[in-house]
Amino acid sequence: MKNEKMDLEQKRAAYVEAYHAAMADLVPDFNAAADKESGNPWCLVDIDEVNADTVGEIKAAAKADAEKHAPEIARLVADDLENVNNMPRIILTDNDAYNIYDVNNCLDIFGRCENGIDFDAIKEAFNRSPKMMDFGAFKDFAKSFEEVENA
């Protein structure tokens, strides 16, 4: 079936499956089941514009659409999580993935490890950083708030 032409329902099913697989890699907090059930699922946003007939072409189109939508979806998911418990969120990008963290996650990741960053510096960076930034850039930003020890 890899190179066979597909009808619209087969095309839609292949696209949705590929889109959600790609989105799971790009935005780990994205809920594919909820997306399918929503009134306007992201997985179908561009289905009518997909100019592809084979499974390989459809998968490639779905992956490209997921990559295009990932930043916006990450922001929406972060906002939804923030609205649930009133705790601000930051999106840190790493290896093309958009991971959503609150300050406690950041303390765990950057402060409670070997050569960790001071908690106050992490909190300051979290409060001052833009809502989305690179993982390594956040780490460097947080380190910049550590007090310099005078010898």
C-alpha positions as CSV (number, residue, x, y, z in Angstrom):
1,M,0.0,0.0,0.0
2,K,3.0,2.2,0.3
3,N,2.8,3.5,-3.3
4,E,-0.9,2.9,-4.0
5,K,-3.4,5.8,-4.4
6,M,-5.8,6.2,-1.5
7,D,-9.4,7.4,-1.2
8,L,-10.1,10.4,1.0
9,E,-10.8,8.4,4.2
10,Q,-7.6,6.4,3.9
11,K,-5.7,9.6,3.2
12,R,-7.3,11.3,6.2
13,A,-6.5,8.3,8.5
14,A,-2.9,8.1,7.3
15,Y,-2.4,11.9,7.7
16,V,-3.9,12.0,11.2
17,E,-1.8,9.1,12.4
18,A,1.4,10.7,10.9
19,Y,0.5,14.1,12.2
20,H,0.0,12.9,15.8
21,A,3.1,10.8,15.7
22,A,5.2,13.8,14.6
23,M,3.4,16.1,17.1
24,A,4.1,13.7,20.0
25,D,7.8,14.1,19.2
26,L,7.6,17.9,18.8
27,V,5.3,18.8,21.7
28,P,5.4,16.0,24.3
29,D,2.5,17.6,26.3
30,F,0.2,17.6,23.3
31,N,-2.9,15.4,23.7
32,A,-3.6,13.6,20.5
33,A,-6.8,12.0,21.7
34,A,-8.2,15.4,22.8
35,D,-7.2,16.9,19.5
36,K,-9.1,14.2,17.6
37,E,-12.2,14.8,19.7
38,S,-12.1,18.6,19.4
39,G,-14.4,20.6,17.2
40,N,-11.5,21.9,15.1
41,P,-8.6,19.4,15.4
42,W,-5.2,20.5,14.5
43,C,-4.6,17.2,12.8
44,L,-7.0,18.1,10.0
45,V,-6.1,21.8,9.6
46,D,-4.4,21.3,6.3
47,I,-5.9,18.0,5.1
48,D,-7.8,19.6,2.2
49,E,-4.6,21.3,1.0
50,V,-2.5,18.1,1.0
51,N,-1.4,17.4,-2.5
52,A,-0.3,13.8,-1.9
53,D,-1.6,10.4,-2.9
54,T,0.8,7.8,-1.5
55,V,1.4,6.9,2.1
56,G,4.9,8.3,2.0
57,E,3.8,11.6,0.5
58,I,1.0,12.0,3.1
59,K,3.3,11.2,6.0
60,A,5.8,13.7,4.8
61,A,3.1,16.4,4.4
62,A,1.7,15.6,7.9
63,K,5.2,15.8,9.4
64,A,5.8,19.2,7.7
65,D,2.5,20.5,8.9
66,A,3.2,19.3,12.5
67,E,6.6,21.1,12.4
68,K,4.9,24.3,11.2
69,H,2.2,24.2,13.9
70,A,4.4,23.0,16.8
71,P,5.4,26.4,18.2
72,E,1.8,27.7,18.3
73,I,0.5,24.4,19.7
74,A,3.1,24.5,22.4
75,R,2.1,28.0,23.4
76,L,-1.6,27.0,23.5
77,V,-0.8,23.9,25.6
78,A,1.4,26.0,28.0
79,D,-1.5,28.5,28.4
80,D,-4.0,25.7,29.1
81,L,-1.7,24.2,31.7
82,E,-1.1,27.6,33.3
83,N,-4.9,28.3,33.4
84,V,-5.5,25.0,35.2
85,N,-3.3,25.7,38.2
86,N,-2.3,29.4,37.8
87,M,1.4,28.5,37.6
88,P,3.3,30.2,34.8
89,R,4.9,28.0,32.2
90,I,8.0,28.4,30.0
91,I,8.6,26.5,26.8
92,L,12.2,25.3,26.3
93,T,13.2,24.0,22.9
94,D,15.7,21.2,22.6
95,N,16.4,19.0,19.6
96,D,13.3,20.4,17.7
97,A,11.0,19.5,20.7
98,Y,8.9,22.1,22.6
99,N,8.9,21.1,26.3
100,I,6.7,22.9,28.7
101,Y,8.0,23.6,32.3
102,D,6.9,25.4,35.4
103,V,9.5,26.8,37.9
104,N,9.5,23.6,39.9
105,N,10.4,21.6,36.9
106,C,13.2,24.1,36.2
107,L,14.5,23.8,39.7
108,D,14.6,20.0,39.4
109,I,16.3,20.1,36.0
110,F,18.8,22.8,36.5
111,G,19.3,23.0,40.3
112,R,19.2,19.4,41.6
113,C,21.9,17.9,39.4
114,E,25.6,17.8,39.5
115,N,27.0,21.3,39.1
116,G,23.5,22.6,39.5
117,I,22.5,26.3,39.3
118,D,21.5,28.2,42.4
119,F,17.7,28.1,43.0
120,D,17.4,31.9,43.2
121,A,19.2,32.3,39.9
122,I,16.8,29.8,38.3
123,K,13.8,31.5,39.7
124,E,15.1,34.9,38.5
125,A,15.7,33.5,35.0
126,F,12.3,31.9,34.9
127,N,10.6,35.2,35.8
128,R,12.6,37.3,33.3
129,S,12.8,35.0,30.4
130,P,10.6,35.1,27.4
131,K,7.8,32.5,27.3
132,M,9.8,30.4,24.8
133,M,13.6,29.9,24.5
134,D,16.3,27.4,23.8
135,F,17.1,25.0,26.6
136,G,20.8,25.8,26.6
137,A,20.1,29.5,26.4
138,F,17.9,29.3,29.5
139,K,20.6,27.5,31.3
140,D,23.2,30.2,30.4
141,F,20.6,32.9,31.3
142,A,20.0,31.3,34.7
143,K,23.8,31.0,35.4
144,S,24.1,34.7,34.7
145,F,22.1,35.5,37.8
146,E,24.3,33.5,40.1
147,E,26.3,35.6,42.5
148,V,29.9,35.9,41.7
149,E,32.0,34.7,44.6
150,N,34.8,37.0,45.6
151,A,38.0,35.2,46.5
